[in-house]
């Protein structure tokens, strides 16, 4: 019965809109007669005020019609927990059930506030989320607060003390939510997500190889060759995420890596202009890693989403230390390469990060900062020379990474993003048994990458995320192409 009464009331009120328009027309006629006894300047001033008032009243009527239509579709009604008799915002009916008549145009005064002025978009949906002290529930996002005595009035029931104020969170489209889950910490309320992805990382390196000696400190005697290495690293991984609470989630990521490298150098048959090449392939599990995410701040009108993370990477992949470099072809002693390719770093590391995200519909801004601590580890052999064993302790440089970007939702299901990331790793060090630490020449790196992303929401469970990254420095890969398919249960 209550449902029928709420449905009938908007229809009856919608039918009363033409009556309000008729009253508006009669008021215009009365005002036109009142202008006859005034001077031209007074008439112009009065007409300007009347025109302004007419525009405001027309906008007020349009908003009332919009709210009534939204009410018929089930939108704009009071949120969950609101009293059944709560009226729609922007539609305050009178005692007879009709909308309250608009004030006559004769009451238009210079500087007077427009009756029924609303905040938000033309459809009545606010662009920004309601402030926490407004008390509006998330179910009332389809209505805007009217000016006058009703302005600032709470809609629905105020949250109790200690309750998470979900009303302060922004109303995001599906495309914007996909950006949040991809660029920010993926938090879910007791939901399981399986995120499977595949990517191809390509490197192309050229270097000058000198085989000879300097005579008189100025003349080089020997062979000069240009070596080239082309490498593809294809990684398929499964990331399993689970939301413990509305602020905390955990995940574990298991990668499997296939690597293919081609080595091209000159000097075949003793001729510097003759080239020879060889390829090496390897495949194995990569470094398994797991993490914990915690949301410190939930996004509001004035505050961004702030999430902290703590990740641990294990050395489950093939270590690069102890892999011997061998001659690949019998006719070219210059063509040497590792006997197999590593699929991991060989180290434990811990990464602490902080990410920030703010939604300005339809734009999403995001940024992040992280610090990775690589734990030193002892190896029984780090030499790459066949027949030589060299035990040592190795300490990789700690990595500082930061970046930021922007995403644009150009429809309810599609969005595009662009971001920039830089990772700085200082020089690595080694220590022989009983000796001190010494730096490894050429181990300091700076990797800078420009990222482009495209997200498409298939349905409420499945999203497709595509990405292309372009390296901007020699230490970064030439490009990375990947696609991911997160599926939420």
C-alpha positions in Angstrom: 0.0 0.0 0.0 2.8 2.4 0.9 4.5 1.6 -2.4 1.3 2.4 -4.4 0.9 5.7 -2.5 4.4 6.8 -3.2 4.0 5.9 -6.9 0.7 7.7 -7.2 1.9 10.9 -5.6 4.6 11.7 -8.1 2.2 11.1 -11.0 -0.4 13.3 -9.5 2.1 16.0 -8.8 3.5 15.8 -12.3 0.0 16.4 -13.7 -0.1 19.6 -11.6 2.8 21.2 -13.4 0.6 22.7 -16.2 -1.5 24.3 -13.6 1.6 26.0 -12.2 2.5 27.2 -15.7 -1.0 28.7 -16.1 -0.6 30.6 -12.8 2.7 31.8 -14.1 1.1 33.2 -17.3 -1.6 35.0 -15.4 1.0 36.6 -13.2 2.8 37.9 -16.3 -0.4 39.5 -17.5 -0.9 41.4 -14.2 2.7 42.6 -14.2 2.4 43.9 -17.8 -0.6 46.1 -16.8 1.4 47.4 -13.8 4.1 48.7 -16.1 1.9 51.2 -17.9 2.2 53.9 -15.3 6.0 53.9 -15.0 8.8 55.7 -16.8 10.9 54.0 -19.6 13.9 53.5 -17.3 11.7 52.1 -14.5 10.0 49.8 -17.0 13.4 48.5 -18.3 14.6 47.8 -14.8 11.4 46.1 -13.9 11.4 44.0 -17.1 15.0 42.9 -16.4 14.0 41.8 -13.0 11.0 40.0 -14.4 13.0 38.3 -17.0 15.5 37.0 -14.4 12.7 35.8 -12.2 11.1 34.1 -15.2 14.3 32.2 -16.0 14.7 31.1 -12.4 11.1 30.0 -12.1 11.4 28.1 -15.4 14.6 26.4 -14.1 12.7 25.6 -10.9 9.9 24.0 -12.9 12.3 21.9 -15.0 14.0 20.7 -11.8 10.6 19.7 -10.3 9.7 17.8 -13.5 13.1 16.1 -13.4 12.7 15.1 -9.8 9.3 13.8 -10.4 10.5 11.7 -13.3 13.3 10.3 -11.3 10.9 9.4 -8.5 8.8 7.5 -11.0 11.9 5.5 -12.0 12.8 4.7 -8.4 15.5 7.4 -8.1 15.7 10.4 -5.9 13.7 8.7 -3.1 14.9 8.9 0.5 17.8 6.6 1.3 17.7 3.3 3.2 16.5 3.9 6.8 14.6 7.1 6.1 11.1 7.6 7.4 8.4 6.5 4.9 6.9 9.9 4.9 10.1 11.7 4.0 9.5 13.9 0.9 11.7 14.1 -2.1 14.3 16.8 -2.1 13.2 19.6 -4.5 9.6 18.5 -4.3 7.9 19.9 -1.2 4.1 19.2 -1.7 1.4 21.3 -0.1 -1.5 20.2 1.9 -3.4 19.2 -1.2 -0.6 17.0 -2.5 0.3 19.6 -5.3 3.7 21.3 -5.5 3.9 24.5 -3.6 3.0 27.4 -5.9 5.9 29.5 -7.1 6.0 33.1 -5.8 4.5 35.7 -8.2 6.8 37.7 -10.5 5.7 40.9 -8.8 7.8 39.9 -5.8 11.0 40.0 -7.9 13.4 42.3 -6.1 17.0 43.3 -7.0 19.5 40.8 -5.3 16.7 38.5 -4.2 17.6 34.8 -4.0 16.1 32.6 -6.7 13.5 30.3 -5.2 14.2 26.7 -5.7 17.8 27.2 -6.7 19.6 23.9 -6.6 23.3 22.9 -6.4 24.6 20.2 -8.8 24.0 19.3 -12.4 20.9 19.9 -14.5 19.6 16.5 -13.7 19.8 17.1 -10.0 22.7 14.7 -9.4 25.5 16.4 -7.5 28.9 16.4 -9.1 30.7 16.1 -5.8 29.9 13.8 -3.0 27.9 15.2 -0.1 29.8 16.5 2.9 30.0 14.2 6.0 28.1 16.7 8.1 25.2 16.9 5.7 24.0 13.5 6.8 22.8 12.4 3.4 22.9 8.7 2.8 24.4 7.2 -0.4 20.9 6.2 -1.5 19.9 9.8 -1.9 22.5 10.7 -4.5 19.8 11.3 -7.1 18.5 14.5 -5.3 20.0 17.9 -4.6 19.4 20.1 -1.6 16.9 22.9 -2.3 17.6 26.5 -1.2 15.5 28.2 1.5 14.5 26.6 4.8 15.2 23.1 3.4 18.8 23.9 2.4 21.3 21.8 4.4 18.5 19.6 5.8 19.5 16.0 6.3 18.0 13.4 4.0 17.4 10.0 5.6 18.9 9.0 8.9 22.2 10.4 10.3 24.9 7.7 10.8 25.4 6.7 14.4 28.6 7.5 16.3 31.5 5.1 15.2 29.7 4.0 12.0 31.7 4.2 8.8 30.3 7.3 6.9 29.9 5.7 3.5 27.8 8.7 2.5 31.0 10.8 2.3 32.3 8.6 -0.5 31.9 9.8 -4.1 29.5 8.2 -6.5 31.7 6.7 -9.2 30.7 5.3 -12.5 31.8 1.8 -13.4 34.6 3.2 -15.6 35.9 5.4 -12.8 35.7 2.4 -10.4 37.8 0.4 -12.8 40.5 3.1 -12.7 40.4 3.1 -8.9 40.9 -0.6 -8.8 43.7 -0.5 -11.3 45.8 2.5 -10.3 44.9 2.5 -6.6 44.7 -0.1 -3.9 41.9 -2.6 -4.9 39.7 -2.8 -1.8 36.6 -5.0 -1.6 34.1 -5.6 1.1 34.5 -9.4 1.7 34.8 -10.0 -2.0 37.1 -12.4 -3.8 38.8 -11.2 -7.0 40.9 -13.3 -9.4 43.0 -11.0 -11.6 44.8 -12.8 -14.4 47.1 -11.0 -16.8 49.7 -11.5 -19.5 52.4 -9.0 -20.6 55.4 -8.8 -23.0 58.4 -6.8 -22.0 60.9 -6.1 -24.8 64.5 -5.0 -24.6 66.9 -4.0 -27.4 70.4 -3.2 -26.3 73.5 -2.3 -28.4 77.0 -2.0 -27.1 80.5 -1.5 -28.5 82.8 -4.4 -27.9 86.6 -3.9 -28.0 89.0 -6.8 -28.2 92.6 -5.6 -28.3 95.0 -3.1 -26.5 96.1 0.5 -26.7 99.5 1.3 -28.2 101.3 4.4 -27.0 98.1 5.3 -25.0 96.4 6.5 -28.2 96.3 3.8 -30.9 93.9 0.9 -30.5 95.0 -2.4 -32.0 92.5 -5.2 -32.2 88.9 -5.8 -33.2 86.0 -3.4 -32.7 82.5 -5.1 -32.9 79.0 -3.9 -32.3 77.0 -6.4 -30.2 73.3 -6.4 -29.9 70.9 -8.2 -27.6 67.2 -8.5 -28.2 65.0 -9.9 -25.4 61.4 -10.8 -24.9 60.0 -11.6 -21.4 56.5 -12.9 -21.4 54.9 -13.1 -18.0 51.5 -14.6 -17.1 50.4 -14.2 -13.5 47.4 -14.7 -11.3 46.7 -12.3 -8.5 44.2 -13.4 -5.9 42.8 -10.6 -3.7 40.4 -10.7 -0.8 38.9 -7.9 1.2 39.1 -8.5 4.9 37.1 -5.4 5.8 35.9 -2.2 4.1 39.4 -0.8 4.7 41.8 -3.7 4.5 42.6 -6.3 1.8 45.3 -8.9 1.1 46.6 -10.4 -2.1 49.1 -13.0 -3.4 50.5 -12.9 -6.9 52.1 -16.0 -8.6 53.9 -15.2 -11.9 55.2 -17.6 -14.6 57.9 -16.3 -16.9 59.1 -17.2 -20.3 62.3 -15.5 -21.6 63.8 -15.5 -25.1 67.0 -13.6 -25.9 68.9 -13.3 -29.1 72.6 -12.3 -29.1 74.2 -10.8 -32.3 77.9 -9.9 -32.6 80.5 -9.5 -35.3 83.7 -11.4 -35.8 82.5 -14.7 -37.2 85.4 -16.5 -38.9 87.8 -13.8 -37.8 86.1 -11.1 -39.9 84.8 -8.1 -38.1 82.1 -7.5 -40.8 80.7 -11.0 -40.5 77.8 -11.5 -38.0 76.8 -14.5 -36.0 73.8 -14.9 -33.7 72.4 -17.4 -31.2 69.3 -17.6 -29.0 68.7 -18.8 -25.4 65.3 -19.7 -23.9 64.2 -20.3 -20.4 60.9 -20.6 -18.5 60.1 -21.1 -14.9 58.1 -19.7 -12.0 58.9 -16.1 -11.1 59.2 -14.4 -7.7 56.0 -15.0 -5.8 54.9 -11.9 -3.8 52.1 -11.0 -1.4 50.8 -7.8 0.1 48.6 -6.0 2.6 46.6 -2.8 1.8 45.0 -0.5 4.4 42.8 2.5 3.6 43.8 5.4 5.9 41.3 7.9 4.5 38.2 7.5 2.5 37.5 10.1 -0.2 35.3 13.0 0.7 34.6 16.5 -0.8 37.9 17.9 0.5 40.0 14.8 1.2 41.4 12.2 -1.3 41.6 8.5 -0.9 44.8 7.6 0.9 45.9 3.9 1.0 49.1 2.4 2.4 50.6 -0.9 1.3 53.2 -3.4 2.5 54.5 -6.0 0.0 57.0 -8.9 0.4 58.7 -10.6 -2.6 60.2 -14.0 -2.2 63.2 -15.4 -4.2 61.2 -18.3 -5.8 62.4 -17.6 -9.3 65.7 -18.6 -10.9 68.6 -16.6 -9.4 70.9 -14.8 -11.9 74.0 -15.5 -9.7 76.2 -18.5 -10.6 74.9 -18.8 -14.2 77.9 -19.3 -16.5 78.6 -17.5 -19.7 79.6 -19.8 -22.5 80.6 -19.6 -26.2 77.6 -20.2 -28.3 79.2 -20.9 -31.7 82.5 -22.6 -32.4 83.5 -20.1 -35.2 83.1 -16.9 -33.2 84.8 -16.5 -29.8 83.1 -13.1 -29.4 79.6 -14.6 -29.3 79.2 -15.5 -25.6 76.0 -15.6 -23.6 74.6 -17.1 -20.4 73.8 -20.8 -20.5 70.3 -20.0 -19.2 68.2 -17.0 -18.3 67.0 -16.0 -14.8 63.4 -15.6 -14.0 63.9 -13.9 -10.6 66.1 -11.5 -8.7 67.3 -14.0 -6.1 66.5 -11.7 -3.2 63.9 -11.1 -0.6 62.6 -7.5 -0.5 60.0 -5.5 1.3 58.2 -2.6 -0.3 56.2 0.1 1.7 54.0 2.3 -0.4 51.5 5.1 -0.2 49.0 6.0 -2.9 46.6 8.9 -3.2 43.5 9.2 -5.4 40.9 12.0 -6.0 37.8 11.9 -8.2 36.6 15.0 -10.0 33.9 13.5 -12.2 34.7 12.5 -15.0 38.5 12.9 -14.2 40.4 10.8 -11.7 43.8 12.0 -10.4 46.2 9.5 -8.8 49.8 9.4 -7.5 52.0 7.0 -5.6 55.3 6.7 -3.7 57.1 3.6 -2.6 60.4 2.5 -1.1 61.8 -1.0 -1.6 64.4 -2.5 0.8 66.4 -5.4 -0.7 67.7 -7.8 1.9 71.3 -8.8 1.4 72.0 -12.5 0.8 75.0 -14.8 0.6 75.6 -16.9 -2.5 78.0 -19.8 -2.8 79.0 -18.6 -6.3 78.4 -15.3 -8.1 81.1 -15.8 -10.9 80.0 -16.1 -14.5 83.3 -17.7 -15.6 83.2 -21.4 -16.4 85.3 -23.4 -13.9 85.6 -20.5 -11.4 83.8 -20.3 -8.1 83.4 -17.1 -6.1 81.4 -17.0 -2.9 80.1 -13.6 -1.8 77.4 -11.6 -0.1 75.4 -9.3 -2.4 73.3 -6.3 -1.5 71.2 -4.7 -4.2 70.5 -1.0 -4.0 67.2 0.1 -2.3 64.7 1.4 -4.9 62.8 4.6 -4.6 59.8 4.8 -7.0 57.2 7.6 -7.5 54.7 8.6 -10.2 51.4 10.0 -10.9 48.8 10.4 -13.6 45.2 11.2 -14.7 42.3 9.1 -16.0 39.3 10.2 -18.0 36.0 8.3 -18.0 34.4 9.1 -21.4 31.5 6.8 -20.8 29.9 4.7 -18.1 32.0 1.7 -19.0 35.1 3.0 -20.7 38.0 5.1 -19.5 41.6 6.0 -20.6 44.6 7.0 -18.5 48.1 8.3 -18.8 50.8 8.3 -16.1 54.5 8.6 -15.5 56.7 6.5 -13.3 60.3 6.7 -12.3 62.4 4.2 -10.3 65.8 5.1 -8.9 68.2 2.3 -7.8 71.6 3.2 -6.4 74.8 1.1 -6.8 74.8 -2.6 -5.8 77.5 -3.9 -3.5 79.3 -7.2 -3.0 81.4 -8.5 -0.1 83.8 -11.4 -0.2 84.1 -13.6 2.9 86.2 -11.8 5.5 86.3 -8.6 3.3 84.5 -5.3 3.1 81.8 -4.0 0.8 82.7 -2.9 -2.7 80.5 -1.3 -5.3 79.6 -2.9 -8.6 80.5 -0.6 -11.5 77.6 0.3 -13.7 74.9 -1.1 -11.4 73.2 2.2 -10.6 70.0 2.6 -12.7 67.3 5.1 -13.4 64.2 3.7 -15.1 61.6 6.2 -16.4 58.4 5.0 -18.0 55.3 6.6 -19.7 52.2 4.5 -19.3 49.0 4.5 -21.3 45.9 2.6 -20.2 42.5 1.7 -21.5 39.7 0.1 -19.3 36.5 -1.5 -20.4 33.8 -2.7 -18.0 32.1 -5.8 -19.5 29.7 -6.4 -16.6 29.5 -6.1 -12.8 32.0 -9.0 -12.5 34.5 -8.7 -15.3 36.7 -5.8 -16.4 39.3 -5.7 -19.2 42.4 -3.5 -18.6 44.9 -2.8 -21.4 48.2 -1.0 -20.9 51.2 0.1 -23.0 54.4 1.4 -21.3 57.2 3.2 -23.2 60.7 3.4 -21.7 62.2 6.9 -21.6 65.7 6.0 -20.3 68.2 3.2 -21.3 67.6 1.4 -18.1 63.9 1.0 -18.7 62.5 -1.6 -21.2 61.8 -0.4 -24.7 58.1 -1.1 -24.2 55.7 -3.3 -22.2 52.3 -4.4 -23.6 49.9 -6.1 -21.4 46.2 -6.9 -20.7 44.5 -8.0 -17.4 41.1 -9.6 -16.7 40.0 -9.0 -13.1 36.9 -11.0 -12.1 35.1 -10.2 -8.9 32.8 -12.7 -7.3 
